[in-house]
Amino acid sequence: MGKKRILIVLIVLFAMSPVKGFAQSIESPIPQRIVSIGLCTDQLLLIVADRSQIASLTQSSTDQQMSYMVDAVGDIPLNNASVEEIIPFKPDLIVGSHFAARDTTRFLRQLGYEVKLVTLPKTVEEIYGLLTQFGEWTGNQAKALKLITKMKQEITDIQARYADRPEKSTIIYSPNGYTIGADTLENDVLKHAGFRNLSAEMGIVGFKKISLEQVIAAKPDFLQIDNHVYNRNSLASRYLGHPVLKKVVKEQDHLFIPSRVRACAGPMVTEAIAYMARKR
């Protein structure tokens, strides 16, 4: 859809539905019609908010591979994060991430809607802060606190359960030679699960390429093949099965942490930590 057409649609919708009618009133500060425009905020709403508060989630919330909360969606209306779809829900709060639907976010704010964006956590500690923030936004602070307390206890139990197993070193390896280093949630999950992330120790930050030679020289105890982007028939993936790797690294996991428990930050991260701890 061209920009001119979008503007025309917005003008018509704006004229039909006065923005003042959508805003939260002083008498009712807790939002009652919340719309999510991103997968991660879909899941946070399903985890933290009351179901009656959720007006709409994105289509991604029903993705079996990526959505941890897919079974909880039920009959909640879905959207594709377009302005035209969102306005009819008359939201008093719209939530998304800083990476999701930027044009939609900009237009909605111009129309006077309250749009709040989350910064995706890079550590487990930051997840606690995110849950607290969502609890405040939705008026469910007590529920958020219970979730945080439960997460902390689960992580403590996981670490105690596998405390007798030795620490192991690992490298995450993806098609085209990408790895995941420091300053990422995956790296913090590995730490909590008792792994040394050799990519981070090499000075790699975020998502960067690593050569096959570097992987071999590092001699990790465990090689994590990122199955989320793994396609055995693609040229980018063929060298993941290089015979040298099989000789140097005896333990290889071609699944890594399942996408549904690491695509977004939330209480599901404890499942990711447990998954990795069992691999030690």
JOKA-V295852 format. One record per residue. N is the residue number from 0. RES is the residue in one small letter. OMEGA is omega in radians with two decimals (none if undefined). Layout:
# JOKA-V295852
n: <N	N>
res: <RES	RES>
omega: <OMEGA	OMEGA>
This chain:
# JOKA-V295852
n: <0	1	2	3	4	5	6	7	8	9	10	11	12	13	14	15	16	17	18	19	20	21	22	23	24	25	26	27	28	29	30	31	32	33	34	35	36	37	38	39	40	41	42	43	44	45	46	47	48	49	50	51	52	53	54	55	56	57	58	59	60	61	62	63	64	65	66	67	68	69	70	71	72	73	74	75	76	77	78	79	80	81	82	83	84	85	86	87	88	89	90	91	92	93	94	95	96	97	98	99	100	101	102	103	104	105	106	107	108	109	110	111	112	113	114	115	116	117	118	119	120	121	122	123	124	125	126	127	128	129	130	131	132	133	134	135	136	137	138	139	140	141	142	143	144	145	146	147	148	149	150	151	152	153	154	155	156	157	158	159	160	161	162	163	164	165	166	167	168	169	170	171	172	173	174	175	176	177	178	179	180	181	182	183	184	185	186	187	188	189	190	191	192	193	194	195	196	197	198	199	200	201	202	203	204	205	206	207	208	209	210	211	212	213	214	215	216	217	218	219	220	221	222	223	224	225	226	227	228	229	230	231	232	233	234	235	236	237	238	239	240	241	242	243	244	245	246	247	248	249	250	251	252	253	254	255	256	257	258	259	260	261	262	263	264	265	266	267	268	269	270	271	272	273	274	275	276	277	278	279>
res: <m	g	k	k	r	i	l	i	v	l	i	v	l	f	a	m	s	p	v	k	g	f	a	q	s	i	e	s	p	i	p	q	r	i	v	s	i	g	l	c	t	d	q	l	l	l	i	v	a	d	r	s	q	i	a	s	l	t	q	s	s	t	d	q	q	m	s	y	m	v	d	a	v	g	d	i	p	l	n	n	a	s	v	e	e	i	i	p	f	k	p	d	l	i	v	g	s	h	f	a	a	r	d	t	t	r	f	l	r	q	l	g	y	e	v	k	l	v	t	l	p	k	t	v	e	e	i	y	g	l	l	t	q	f	g	e	w	t	g	n	q	a	k	a	l	k	l	i	t	k	m	k	q	e	i	t	d	i	q	a	r	y	a	d	r	p	e	k	s	t	i	i	y	s	p	n	g	y	t	i	g	a	d	t	l	e	n	d	v	l	k	h	a	g	f	r	n	l	s	a	e	m	g	i	v	g	f	k	k	i	s	l	e	q	v	i	a	a	k	p	d	f	l	q	i	d	n	h	v	y	n	r	n	s	l	a	s	r	y	l	g	h	p	v	l	k	k	v	v	k	e	q	d	h	l	f	i	p	s	r	v	r	a	c	a	g	p	m	v	t	e	a	i	a	y	m	a	r	k	r>
omega: <-3.13	-3.10	-3.13	-3.13	3.12	-3.13	3.12	3.14	-3.13	3.14	3.14	-3.13	3.13	-3.14	-3.10	-3.02	3.14	-3.08	-3.10	-3.13	-3.10	-3.02	3.09	3.11	3.13	-3.11	-3.08	-3.07	-3.14	-3.11	-3.10	3.14	-3.06	3.11	3.07	3.11	3.10	-3.11	-3.05	3.09	2.98	-3.03	3.10	3.09	-3.13	-3.11	-2.99	-3.03	2.98	-3.11	-3.11	-3.13	-3.01	3.14	-3.11	3.05	3.11	3.09	-3.11	-3.12	-3.14	3.13	-3.07	-3.10	-2.98	-3.05	3.11	-3.05	-3.04	-3.11	-3.11	-3.06	3.11	-3.06	3.09	-3.14	-3.10	3.10	3.09	3.09	3.07	-3.11	-3.09	3.14	-2.99	-3.06	3.14	3.11	-3.13	-3.07	2.98	3.00	3.09	-3.10	3.12	3.08	-3.13	-3.12	-3.01	2.95	-3.07	3.13	3.12	3.12	-3.12	-3.13	-3.11	3.10	3.10	3.12	3.07	3.13	3.06	3.13	3.12	-3.09	3.12	2.98	-3.05	-3.09	3.08	3.09	3.09	3.13	3.13	3.06	3.10	3.11	3.13	3.12	3.09	3.13	3.14	3.07	3.12	-3.11	-3.03	-3.12	-3.12	-3.08	-3.11	3.13	3.13	3.14	3.10	3.12	3.13	3.13	3.12	3.11	-3.10	3.14	3.13	3.14	3.09	-3.14	3.13	-3.11	3.10	-3.10	-3.08	-3.08	-3.10	3.12	-3.11	3.06	3.11	3.10	-3.11	3.00	3.05	-3.05	-3.08	3.06	-3.08	3.02	3.13	3.07	-3.13	-3.07	-3.11	3.09	3.09	3.11	3.12	-3.14	-3.13	3.07	3.12	3.11	-3.13	-3.12	3.08	3.11	2.93	3.11	-3.06	3.10	3.11	3.14	3.06	-3.12	3.13	3.13	3.13	-3.09	-3.11	3.13	3.05	-3.08	3.09	3.14	3.12	3.12	-3.11	-3.12	-3.11	3.14	3.13	3.06	-3.00	3.09	3.14	3.10	-3.06	-3.06	-3.13	-3.12	-3.05	3.10	-3.05	-3.09	-3.11	3.10	-3.11	-3.06	-3.00	-3.07	3.05	3.11	-3.13	-3.09	3.13	3.13	-3.11	3.13	-3.07	-3.09	-3.07	-3.08	3.13	3.13	-3.10	3.07	-3.03	3.14	-3.12	-3.05	-3.05	3.12	3.11	3.13	3.14	-3.13	3.13	-3.14	3.14	3.14	3.11	3.09	3.10	3.12	3.12	-3.14	-3.10	-3.12	3.13	-3.09	-3.08	none>
